Amino acid sequence: MSVRAKDRLGGRAAVVGIGATDFSKDSGRSELRLAVEAVRAALDDAGLAPADVDGMVTFTMDTSPEITVAQAAGIGELSFFSRVHYGGGAACATVQQAALAVATGLAEVVVCYRAFNERSGRRFGAGVRHREPTAEGVALGWTLPFGLLTPASWVAMAAQRYLYAYGLTPEAFGHVAVVDRKHAATNPAAYFHGRPLTLAEHAASRWIVEPLRLLDCCQETDGGQALVVTSVERARDLPRPPAVVVAAAQGAGRAQQQMTGFYDSDLTGLPEMGVVARQLRRTCGLGPDDIDVGILYDHFTPFVLMQLEEFGFCGPGEAADFVAEERLALNTHGGQLGEAYLHGMNGIAEAVRQLRGTAVNQVPGAERVLVTAGTGVPTSGLVLGTEG
């Protein structure tokens, strides 16, 4: 268990702009163009110009480098640029990196972005097609020969153990899908706008890898999302209410693997998210009762349940009932199951809307929002809040 102390990042930076492209299954344009469209939209939302930007952060699995996006978007000199590893686990860490740069004076205005043609181009859900001879590739060699080739197959192992351990059926996962699609149905930006879901429809969807059905797996999306981060002081002079970074954390568990940790002592939890949960609570002192909205990374429904339990919203094995009873406003944009799969960046944007009071499924008086990034890999999380 980590013995780290409270860190000093909270309250020193804020998300002041959000921007996105349309979310589609065939964007018809390059990933670079998607990135630039999202970055410009976020700067417009923040009331800032490209010339104001001096820092950029993205993911390692992004085909549009920071300097290329900066050039194409009309951004000038950069004093800070960074990439965060591990796919969807990087989402909240991009904001953490930006906040660190702002808080230490390395940059004044940092843009975080993610853009890909994940449906019409490279589809992550298709699984492993080719691996370079790296340590990560070697690790996958312990699972690929046995037919575990896709993210769904990797998650299915832990999902099956979760059901067995707590005497549950796959219907437990359906509650997450139903809640996400309920919110997506009223969100005009969501791919599944106007299309809510029932438990019966979830149960009737085809198996992908038992116990995961089609509707337990997030969609694949073309699109881009960008966020603008600056100091809380500068944010006060900008047109939108700031979403203050109350706390930010990254987490990797002991002997962490990427989606394939089948030899852990307990497959019913997410140790990497436990690290994040403890550090967020250390930093801001907020517990489950203090959170108004939860934007939890939902690439696969079982991992939403496990996240709720890691954060202490409910006890082990109790998350399905917790979700079914809607005890927490969860994924109010529809999540990656319902709105779009942008590696969690669109979830951070939804947290900002909730704090501004402009979300389509607005939670009255929302002041603290928990956001998480991808699980099963080294991950990250945020608590965003209103100023004061």
Disulfide bonds with the S-S distance in Angstrom:
none
